[in-house]
Amino acid sequence: MRILLIHNYYQIHGGEDVYVDNLYHLLKKNHDVILFTRKNDRIKNTASEKVKVAIRMLDTQKESRRLNAVIKSFHPNIAHINNLYPLLTPSVRDTLFAHHIPTVETIHTYRPLCPKGNLFRNNSVCELCVKKQIPYPSIIHGCYHKSKIASLLMTVSNVLHNPYSQLKHIDKLIFPAQFMKDYFKNVLDLDEDTIEIIPHFAKQKKVNHLLSDGPLPSNYYLFVGRLFPEKGILPLLKTMSQIPEKNLIVIGQGPQYDEVCSYSKYPNITIKGAINNKDLPFYYRHATATIIPSAGIYEVGPLVLMESYAYGTPVISPNFDVFTERVIPNQTGFLFPQNNYKYLRNLLSKNNIEKQLQNMRSAVRLFYTKNYTPEIYSQKLLRVYNTLVYEKTST
């Protein structure tokens, strides 16, 4: 099968980018795959650059011509869209429609409903733009790249391309979780026949011994992720600073990095920052548990949870949205009331907490094996691909 994967990489490599990379290599084993992409890493973090990028979203002809050339030379049997913002633009969907190519789109964010993409503002869920044909609140609050001008241009792009209408014409929408599927279906009144729920997957990689990272505490909790406010890293650090007998290792990068590093003054907190991906399995495997605090955001995967499970490591997360689907209390981890860090502190302070988590590891591995392996994901995705290709060729 000839598969056209489409993805706009983010400025800071995150879970969605890792998913696309893993999917490309997974499909490449048995199929002819091309990755049609743009990367945001060259975009400078200045107000003027953000406005320029937003303006480019209105100029759709360049990406359409580039995609047209790929389609004419590759002749894909199916296209699989991931992220389109900001450089690829929603014009990609129109180009695929024009060529009558069976199209799948995995919904990784809430971008069709929220110009910022994550329904998050002022440290809590924000749904002001949801169900609005013109998402003007994002302009008022300067949500997109913290710029009112960039938010205006993003809104104009949404009005021109109308993602509500576009998504209804996608042959199959894939949602990583029931919570997200229900949310979109309620807002967009989607046809149930066009919807599929396929949780993301995590590849279990070889665990290498660390050569140069120095000694690690024998028992530690782990945070892995982008250092953004919605990820809840700062409240987690404050909480861990109050229980000095519990160790925390932080892996990740992002705009809150300097604030995060200020907590390295506490002996029980180690800030690793960005590390070599080859070393990440070691930290997962040897962690007591992975903590995913997620402060008031509707998560999608998250990929960190599945990666943690792949190495038999339980997860501690809020009892909110997708986590209630992914974490089985007392079997694969613990849930705590969202943003209730006093509860989390008391949970981690229990005398037998480490023993309880250690006893969960076999159940965690089993849960991963049944739900989040590349093989399971591939089977479900290819079933969708094959059905769509058959339907298109038989009409």
Buried (B, 14 or more C-beta within 10 A) or exposed (E): BBBBBBBBBBBBBBBBBBBBBBBBEBBBEEBBBBBBBBBBEEBEEEEEBBBBBBBBBBEBEEBBEBBEEBBEEBEBBBBBBBBBBBBBBBBBBBBBBEBEBBBBBBBBBBBBBBBBBBBBBEBEBBBBBBEBEEBBBBBEBBBBBEBBBBBBBBBBBBEEBEBBEBBBEBBBBBBBBBBBBEBBBEBBEBEEEBBBBBBBBBBBBEBEEBEEBEEBBEBBBBBBBBBBBBBBBBBBBEBBBEBEEBBBBBBBBBEBBEEBBEBEEBEBBBBBEEBEEEBBBBBBBBBBBBBBBBBBBBBBBBBBBBBBBBBBBBBBBBBBBBBBBBBBEEBBBBBBEBBEBEBBBEBBEEEEBBEBBBEBBEBBBBBBBEBBBBEBBBEBBBEBBEBBBEEBEEE
